[in-house]
Structures are given as structure tokens and as C-alpha cells.
Amino acid sequence: MDPQILTNIIYVAIFLIGALLFGFGPIIVVKLLGPSSHTRNIAGKTSQFIECGMDPIGSAWIRFGIIYYMYALIFLAFDVDVLFLFPVAVAYNSPQFIIRDFVEVLIFVGILSLAVIYAWVKGVFTWEQKKYLHQ
């Protein structure tokens, strides 16, 4: 077998082992170093869905407004778009095209700001507090 192919196979195998250790390593460490006694069984709270030290108030099945998800989607869109500005800053570093590069970045940011204006007009940023009855 060609030494270059063998080297590539070894690199892929090392990467695969590292990925598996990165994924399963924390689970194994928690199982090895975690407490051996099950605290939920000792406290008699095995029927609870979550253990945070406090007794839950009401049901976990409440309705969340769509505004939470709209904020999350807008944040995700702008987070990804801002990440695109880093390669642009690296790629546009030639001194003879400073004005052209600046105009292109302004167009990109302008299109992003159109999305903010659209969300603002649609009322995404108005927060109306809703009252839920506890069951």
C-alpha cells in the first residue's frame, strides 16, 4: 500500500477516535466520577421530571408565545450573517479597492437592516405581556 494513502487512513482514524472521545468522553467521565447513590431515589422525588432543588409550581405544559421563537430566529439569522463579515474582512484587504470593498460591505449590512425594519414593521419587537393562569 502507498505510504501516502496509509498516512491519510491513519489521520482519518485518529480524527474519528478523537470525535468519538469528544462525544462519549463526558458521559463516561460522569458515570465514573458521579455519585454512586441515586439522590432522587433517596429523596423520594423519582416522579418529578426535573430535579433543581425546588418543588415545581403548576404544570410544565404551559403555552409560550410565538415571540420567543421569533426572537430566536432573528438572533440566529443575524448571528450567522455577522459570521460572514469575518471572512469578508479577511478577503477584502487590498489597498487599491478600499472604496469598492466598503460599498459592498455597506450593501450587505443594508440588506440585513432591511430584515430588521421588516421585523419591526411586523411588530416582532413589541412585547405584550400575557397572563397565564396557574393550574
N, C-alpha and C positions, 0 to 999 in steps of 0.2 A: 504494500500500500504506500502511496505517496506520502512523504512526511508532512507536506502542507495540509493534505486532507486529514491526516491523523491529528495534527495540531488543531485544526478547526473543530473536529469532533470533540477533542478534549475541552476546548473553550466552551462549546455548547453544553457539554455535560457539566462543567463547573458552574456555568450560569444557571442551568436547570436545578442543580443541587442547592445553589445559593437561593434561588427563588422559592424552592420548597422549604428550606430552613427559615426564610424570611416569613413565609406564610404559617407554617406549623410550629415554628420555634416558640412564639409567645404562648401558644396553647400548651405545649409540653412544659415550659417553664412554670406556668400557673399550676398545672397538675402536680409537678414535682415540689414546688415551694409553697403551694397553698395550704391552708389548714386542712387537716385530715378529717376533723369532725365537721359535720354539716350544720352550720349555725341556724339555718332555717328550720331544720327538724327539731333542734333543741329548743328554739323559741316558740315552737308550735305555730309557725306562720307559713306553712307549706302551701296553703290555699291562696296566698297573695301572689299577684302577678309580678310585683316588683318589690324589692327589699331596699328601702332607703333610710330606715330608722324611724320612720313616722307611719302612723296608720293612715291609709288613704281616705280621702273625703269624697264621697259620691262615687259615681261610676266613671270608668275610664273612657266610656263611649260618649264623648261629647262632640258636638259639631264645631269644627273650626271653619272660620270664614275663608273664602277663596283668596282674600287679600294676602294671607300668609304665603300662599303659593305664588301669587303674582310678584311679591317682593323677592321671593327666592329665584324665580325665573329671570327677573330683571337683573338681579345681582349676578347670576350665572352668566347671562349674556354679556354684561359689561366686564366681568372678570375675565372671560375668555378674550374679549376684544382688547382689553388692556394688555393681556399677554402677547397679542400680536404687535403691540407697539415696541416691545423689546427687540425682536428681530429687525424691525424697520429701522430702529435707531442704529443697529449694527450695520445693516446693509447700506443705509444712506449716509455714508461718511466721506464721500468725495467732496473736496472743497470747491470744485467748479460747478456743482449742481446744488448749491445750498438753497437757492430760492425755489427751484422746482421741487426738491425734496420736502421743503417746508410746506409748500402748497398742497402736495399730495397728502401729507400728514393732516393738514387742516381739513381737507376734503373728507378723510377717514373719520376724524373726530366730529366733523359736521354731520355726517350720516349717523353717527352714534347719538349725537344730540337730538336729531330728528326722532329717534326712538324714545328718548326721554320726553320730548314735547308731546309725542303721540300718547304715551302713557299718562302724562299729566292731563291732557285734554280728556282722556277716557275716564279720569277720576281714580286712577290706581293709587295715587299718593294721598288721597283723602281717607283718613282713618276714622271710621264710625265705630264707636264702642258699642258692642252688643251685650246684652244681659242674658245670661243663661240661668235657668232655674236648676238648682241642685236637686238631684233626685235622692 
